[in-house]
Amino acid sequence: MITPEFVSEERGEFIFVSNHSLSSDEHVSRSIEYNRARILNARAHLPAHLSRCRLFYDVRGQNVTEDILGRLSTGLSDLCAVEIKR
């Protein structure tokens, strides 16, 4: 079952929030892999008009470098818009 945190019918988008530890390269890679699978799975089950995805990374309380944020965006930008909550 797919349950996005938010859905905007008018904008045709679904929104996920990710609050993963990004404290190591392994954690960053695992987070990207997980969210890619999550988005692809959602697209297979949600109505076709919900074609746009936004993914919010909540990194509050973590020491996240610009390099890590770049890796997140690069790893996911073909599937969704990535936004960062600091």
C-alpha positions in Angstrom: 0.0 0.0 0.0 1.3 3.5 -0.9 0.5 6.4 1.3 2.1 9.7 0.4 2.2 12.2 3.2 0.3 14.7 1.0 -1.5 14.7 -2.3 -2.4 17.7 -4.4 -5.1 16.7 -6.9 -5.0 20.2 -8.5 -1.3 20.1 -9.1 -1.2 16.4 -9.9 1.5 15.7 -7.3 2.2 13.5 -4.4 4.6 14.3 -1.6 6.9 12.2 0.5 8.9 13.2 3.5 12.2 11.6 4.3 13.9 11.8 7.7 16.9 9.5 7.3 20.2 9.6 9.0 22.7 11.0 6.5 25.8 10.5 8.7 27.8 8.3 6.4 28.2 7.7 2.7 26.5 4.3 3.2 23.5 6.0 4.8 23.2 8.5 2.0 23.4 5.8 -0.7 20.8 3.7 1.2 18.5 6.7 1.5 18.7 7.4 -2.2 18.1 3.8 -3.1 15.1 3.5 -0.7 13.5 6.7 -2.0 14.0 5.8 -5.6 12.2 2.5 -5.0 9.5 4.2 -3.0 8.7 6.7 -5.7 8.7 4.1 -8.5 6.4 1.9 -6.5 4.1 4.8 -5.8 3.8 5.7 -9.4 2.8 2.1 -10.2 -0.1 2.3 -7.7 -1.3 5.9 -7.6 -3.8 7.3 -10.2 -2.1 8.4 -13.4 -2.9 12.0 -12.9 -0.7 12.1 -9.9 2.4 12.1 -12.0 4.6 14.6 -10.2 6.6 13.9 -7.0 8.2 16.2 -4.5 10.4 14.7 -1.8 11.2 16.7 1.3 14.3 15.8 3.2 14.1 16.8 6.8 17.7 17.2 7.9 17.1 19.2 11.0 19.5 18.3 13.8 22.0 16.7 11.4 25.3 18.2 10.2 24.7 17.8 6.4 27.2 19.2 3.9 26.5 20.7 0.5 28.2 17.7 -1.0 25.6 15.3 0.6 22.7 17.6 -0.5 24.1 17.5 -4.0 24.3 13.7 -4.0 20.6 13.5 -2.9 19.5 15.9 -5.7 21.6 14.2 -8.3 20.5 10.7 -7.2 16.8 11.6 -7.3 16.2 14.5 -9.7 15.1 12.3 -12.6 12.2 11.1 -10.4 11.2 14.0 -8.2 11.9 17.5 -7.1 14.0 17.4 -3.9 13.5 20.0 -1.3 15.5 20.3 2.0 14.1 21.3 5.4 16.9 22.6 7.7 
